[in-house]
Each structure stands twice: as C-alpha cells, then as structure tokens.
C-alpha cells in the first residue's frame, strides 16, 4: 500500500470515528427530550437491530460464498 493510500485511509478512519452517526444523533435527541428511562427501549432496538443486521449479512455472505466455489477461495 502506498503512503498516499495509507494516509487517505487513516484520515478517513479518524474522521469516521469522531463524527456521530444517525443512531447517536437520534439517541441524543431522545435522551434530551424523554430522559434515560424512556430512551432505553430505543437504545435496545438500535442494538438488537444492528446485531441482527450483522448476523443476517454474515449468513448471506456465507450462502454466496458457498454457492460460488472456486479453487482460490
């Protein structure tokens, strides 16, 4: 990997790690408007939904990988 590519990757990773995503922004607004106790179901839904998305994506990737067998995979 060239130095330019590595620098671009590091800059992107840094900026991505310090900017809030949509879920963080929604949770901030929910916490301010409704408080911690009433925001817990929202937080639980985000966490469960993200975990479910990761599991389903993994299952889909496994299915695609097993359907396309090649000698280098």
C-alpha positions as CSV (number, residue, x, y, z in Angstrom):
1,X,0.0,0.0,0.0
2,X,1.4,3.4,-1.0
3,X,1.9,6.1,1.5
4,X,-0.8,8.2,-0.1
5,X,-3.3,5.4,0.1
6,X,-2.3,4.8,3.7
7,X,-2.7,8.4,4.7
8,X,-6.1,8.7,3.0
9,X,-7.2,5.6,4.8
10,X,-6.0,6.9,8.2
11,X,-7.7,10.3,7.6
12,X,-11.0,8.6,6.7
13,X,-10.9,6.3,9.7
14,X,-10.2,9.2,12.0
15,X,-12.9,11.4,10.7
16,X,-15.4,8.4,10.7
17,X,-14.6,7.6,14.3
18,X,-15.2,11.2,15.7
19,X,-18.4,12.1,13.8
20,X,-21.7,10.9,15.2
21,X,-23.8,8.7,13.1
22,X,-27.6,8.8,12.8
23,X,-28.2,6.5,15.7
24,X,-26.1,8.6,18.0
25,X,-27.9,11.7,17.0
26,X,-31.3,10.1,17.5
27,X,-30.3,8.8,20.9
28,X,-29.1,12.2,21.9
29,X,-32.4,13.8,20.9
30,X,-34.4,11.0,22.6
31,X,-32.3,11.3,25.8
32,X,-32.8,15.1,25.9
33,X,-36.5,15.0,25.2
34,X,-37.6,11.9,27.1
35,X,-34.9,11.1,29.6
36,X,-32.8,7.9,30.1
37,X,-35.6,5.6,31.3
38,X,-37.9,6.3,28.3
39,X,-35.0,6.1,25.9
40,X,-33.8,2.6,26.9
41,X,-36.3,0.8,24.5
42,X,-34.9,3.0,21.7
43,X,-31.3,2.0,22.6
44,X,-32.3,-1.6,22.9
45,X,-33.9,-1.5,19.5
46,X,-30.9,0.0,17.9
47,X,-28.6,-2.6,19.4
48,X,-30.7,-5.6,18.6
49,X,-31.3,-4.3,15.1
50,X,-27.6,-3.8,14.4
51,X,-26.7,-7.2,15.7
52,X,-29.5,-8.8,13.6
53,X,-28.3,-7.0,10.6
54,X,-24.7,-8.2,11.1
55,X,-25.9,-11.8,11.6
56,X,-28.1,-11.7,8.5
57,X,-25.4,-10.2,6.4
58,X,-23.0,-12.9,7.6
59,X,-25.5,-15.6,6.7
60,X,-26.0,-14.1,3.3
61,X,-22.2,-13.8,2.7
62,X,-21.8,-17.4,3.7
63,X,-24.5,-18.5,1.3
64,X,-23.0,-16.5,-1.5
65,X,-19.5,-17.9,-0.7
66,X,-20.7,-21.5,-0.7
67,X,-22.7,-21.0,-3.9
68,X,-19.6,-19.8,-5.8
69,X,-16.9,-22.3,-5.1
70,X,-13.6,-21.7,-6.7
71,X,-10.1,-23.1,-6.3
72,X,-8.7,-19.9,-4.8
73,X,-11.4,-19.3,-2.2
